[in-house]
Amino acid sequence: MSDKAAVFVLNTNILIYYLNQQLPELVKVQVDEAILSGCAISIITRIEVLGWQGHTAQSLIAARGLLSLCEEVSLNMAVADCCIDLRQRYKIKLPGAVIAATALVSEYSLITRNTDDFSKIEGLVCVNPFLGWIFKMSAGEGWETMTLSDIADITMRQSPDSKFYTENERDLPFFQGCDEFTTRFPNPKLHYTQIKKVALTGSILFSVRAPVGRINIADQPYIIGRGLAAISGTGINRDLLERFIDYQEPFFGQLPKVQLLRRLIQPS
């Protein structure tokens, strides 16, 4: 068991993903950091993880080793009473109720991918590492915390009318999505006669449809369609902004489209 005070409860599904090596790399980094900072598990989680009938001798050793890094919270009277209350108030299965009660009684946040079952529970703080950072970096001395909209102009997508498509190279090149992206600069095939949403030269072209998060750089002005956004740094070096967005691509791909667009327009 870790000798650090726990601040999170790990749900069983996160540990199963971890042991099966199914966590995306950036998510795994976050879970590693959470474990090192101090995590707890419910006794139910130990039963679920170790009780799986498909374990090999080697996987069982790995599972026991991972669980040993976490503080185990027993099914005491306070957890039992809280579990009873949750079962009366919400439609939740017994194992989930015990895990939620463990987090509530311990006053810890719950790290889980299964937010549908837990987010409705009053007072329970759920963190889905597949949708963002567990830990937020704090600004050190001389640094200021800002949102993307503070340092960049963001031009969102449009829904163009196909009747204005053209192959006339005298018109501005047009992209519906990232199909014409290359490793750096796009290779346009269509043009458009109606100038509406334009990505200026030097803008970061950001795909908001699958594959979400893919980027290219506008080497000239482009008209952008509903699959793209254009991001132009106003208070930050463009190369630095490009590297930051590129690094975040694995997380952007996990976001539902509505959440992605909200984060681009008004980042949290």
C-alpha positions in Angstrom: 0.0 0.0 0.0 1.2 3.5 -0.8 2.5 5.5 2.2 1.0 8.7 0.7 -2.4 10.0 1.8 -5.0 9.1 -0.8 -6.9 11.8 -2.8 -8.7 9.6 -5.3 -10.6 6.4 -5.5 -9.9 4.3 -8.6 -12.9 2.5 -10.1 -12.4 -1.1 -11.2 -12.6 -0.3 -14.9 -9.6 2.0 -14.8 -7.5 -0.8 -13.2 -8.7 -3.3 -15.7 -7.8 -1.0 -18.6 -4.4 -0.5 -16.9 -3.6 -4.2 -16.4 -4.7 -5.0 -20.0 -2.6 -2.2 -21.4 -5.6 -0.6 -23.0 -5.0 3.0 -21.7 -3.9 5.5 -24.3 -0.4 6.8 -23.4 -1.5 10.2 -22.2 -4.3 8.6 -20.0 -1.8 6.1 -18.6 0.5 9.0 -17.6 -2.3 10.6 -15.7 -3.3 7.4 -13.9 0.3 6.8 -13.0 0.5 10.2 -11.5 -2.7 9.7 -9.6 -1.4 6.4 -8.2 1.9 8.0 -7.2 0.1 10.9 -5.5 -2.0 8.5 -3.5 -5.0 6.5 -4.5 -7.5 4.3 -2.7 -9.7 1.4 -3.8 -12.8 -0.2 -2.4 -12.6 -3.8 -1.2 -15.1 -4.5 -4.0 -12.5 -3.5 -6.5 -9.9 -5.9 -5.1 -12.5 -8.7 -5.3 -13.5 -7.8 -8.9 -9.9 -7.5 -10.1 -8.4 -10.5 -8.4 -11.5 -12.7 -8.8 -11.4 -12.7 -12.6 -11.2 -16.3 -13.8 -9.1 -15.5 -16.8 -6.0 -14.6 -14.8 -2.7 -16.4 -15.5 -0.1 -16.7 -12.7 1.8 -13.8 -14.2 -1.2 -11.5 -14.6 -2.3 -12.3 -11.0 1.1 -11.2 -9.7 0.8 -8.0 -11.7 -2.7 -7.3 -10.4 -1.7 -7.9 -6.8 1.3 -5.6 -7.3 -0.9 -2.8 -8.7 -3.4 -3.1 -6.0 -0.6 -3.0 -3.4 0.1 0.6 -4.4 -3.3 1.7 -3.3 -4.9 2.2 0.0 -7.8 -0.3 0.5 -10.9 1.0 2.2 -12.8 -1.7 4.1 -16.5 -2.1 4.0 -17.1 -0.4 7.4 -20.3 0.7 8.9 -20.1 4.3 7.5 -19.5 2.9 3.9 -22.3 0.4 4.4 -24.8 3.0 5.6 -23.9 5.3 2.7 -24.2 2.4 0.2 -27.7 1.7 1.6 -28.7 5.3 1.1 -27.4 5.3 -2.5 -29.3 2.1 -3.4 -32.5 3.7 -2.1 -32.0 7.0 -4.0 -30.5 5.9 -7.3 -30.7 3.0 -9.8 -27.2 1.7 -9.2 -25.8 -1.8 -8.9 -24.4 -3.0 -5.6 -20.7 -3.0 -6.6 -21.0 0.5 -8.0 -22.8 1.7 -4.9 -20.1 0.4 -2.6 -17.4 2.1 -4.7 -19.3 5.4 -4.8 -19.9 5.2 -1.1 -16.2 4.6 -0.5 -15.4 7.8 -2.3 -18.1 9.8 -0.6 -17.3 8.7 2.9 -13.6 9.1 2.3 -14.2 12.5 0.7 -12.1 11.5 -2.4 -12.8 12.1 -6.1 -13.6 9.0 -8.1 -11.5 8.2 -11.2 -13.7 6.3 -13.7 -14.6 6.1 -17.3 -18.1 5.0 -16.4 -19.4 8.5 -15.6 -23.0 7.6 -16.7 -23.6 5.6 -13.5 -21.9 7.9 -11.1 -22.3 11.5 -12.3 -25.9 11.7 -11.1 -24.9 11.0 -7.5 -25.1 14.2 -5.4 -21.8 15.2 -3.8 -19.7 12.7 -5.8 -16.9 14.2 -7.9 -16.1 12.1 -10.9 -13.0 12.4 -13.1 -12.8 10.7 -16.5 -9.1 10.6 -17.5 -10.1 9.8 -21.1 -11.7 13.3 -21.4 -9.0 15.5 -19.8 -6.3 16.0 -17.3 -6.7 14.6 -13.7 -4.2 17.2 -12.5 -4.1 20.8 -13.7 -0.7 22.4 -14.0 -0.5 25.5 -11.7 1.3 28.6 -12.9 4.6 29.1 -11.3 6.2 32.5 -10.3 6.2 34.8 -13.3 3.7 32.7 -15.2 0.0 33.3 -15.8 -2.8 30.8 -16.4 -4.8 31.5 -19.5 -7.3 29.9 -21.8 -6.8 29.2 -25.5 -9.2 32.0 -26.4 -7.0 34.4 -24.4 -4.0 33.8 -26.7 -5.5 32.8 -30.0 -8.2 33.8 -32.5 -10.5 30.8 -33.3 -12.5 30.7 -36.5 -15.1 28.0 -36.3 -16.5 25.8 -39.1 -19.3 26.6 -41.5 -21.7 24.5 -43.6 -21.1 25.5 -47.2 -23.4 25.2 -50.1 -22.0 22.8 -52.7 -23.3 24.9 -55.6 -20.4 27.3 -54.9 -17.7 24.6 -55.3 -15.4 25.1 -58.3 -12.1 23.8 -59.7 -11.1 27.3 -60.8 -7.7 28.0 -59.2 -8.3 31.8 -59.3 -10.9 31.2 -56.5 -9.7 30.6 -52.9 -9.0 26.9 -52.1 -11.5 25.2 -49.9 -11.4 22.3 -47.4 -14.4 20.4 -46.0 -12.2 18.5 -43.6 -8.8 17.0 -43.3 -8.9 14.6 -46.3 -6.4 16.9 -48.2 -4.0 17.2 -45.2 -0.4 16.1 -45.6 2.4 15.9 -43.1 2.6 19.7 -42.9 0.7 21.8 -45.5 -2.6 20.8 -47.2 -3.0 19.9 -50.8 -6.3 21.5 -52.0 -8.5 20.0 -54.7 -11.5 22.2 -54.6 -12.1 26.0 -54.6 -15.0 28.1 -53.4 -16.6 31.3 -54.8 -18.3 32.5 -51.6 -15.8 33.8 -49.0 -17.1 33.3 -45.5 -14.9 31.5 -42.9 -11.3 32.0 -43.9 -8.2 30.5 -42.3 -5.4 33.1 -42.8 -1.9 32.3 -43.8 0.0 30.8 -40.9 -3.2 29.6 -39.1 -3.3 26.1 -37.6 -6.0 24.1 -39.4 -7.6 21.9 -36.8 -9.9 18.9 -37.7 -13.1 18.8 -35.6 -14.3 15.6 -37.3 -12.7 12.2 -37.4 -9.8 12.0 -37.1 -10.3 14.7 -34.5 -7.3 16.8 -33.5 -5.3 16.3 -36.7 -3.6 19.6 -37.7 -1.9 21.2 -40.7 -0.6 24.7 -41.3 -2.2 27.1 -43.8 0.5 28.2 -46.2 -2.0 30.6 -47.9 -5.6 31.7 -47.1 -8.1 28.9 -47.2 -11.9 28.7 -46.9 -12.8 26.1 -44.2 -15.9 23.9 -44.1 -17.7 22.2 -41.3 -15.0 19.7 -40.5 -12.3 22.3 -39.6 -11.5 25.2 -37.3 -8.7 27.7 -37.8 -6.5 28.8 -34.8 -4.2 31.8 -35.0 -2.0 32.7 -32.1 -2.3 36.3 -31.0 -0.3 36.2 -27.8 1.9 33.1 -28.3 4.5 31.9 -30.7 2.8 29.9 -33.5 5.3 27.0 -33.4 4.8 26.7 -29.6 1.0 26.7 -30.0 1.2 24.1 -32.8 3.3 21.8 -30.6 0.9 22.2 -27.7 -2.2 21.3 -29.8 -0.4 18.4 -31.5 0.5 17.0 -28.1 -3.2 17.2 -27.0 -4.5 15.2 -30.1 -5.1 11.9 -28.2 -7.4 13.7 -25.7 -9.3 15.6 -28.5 -10.1 12.3 -30.1 -11.9 11.1 -26.9 -14.2 14.1 -26.7 -17.8 14.0 -28.0 -18.1 16.6 -30.8 -20.2 19.0 -28.7 -17.7 19.0 -25.9 -14.8 19.5 -28.3 -16.4 22.5 -30.0 -17.2 24.0 -26.6 -13.6 23.6 -25.4 -12.3 25.2 -28.6 -14.7 28.2 -28.3 -14.5 28.6 -24.5 -11.8 26.4 -23.0 -12.1 25.4 -19.4 
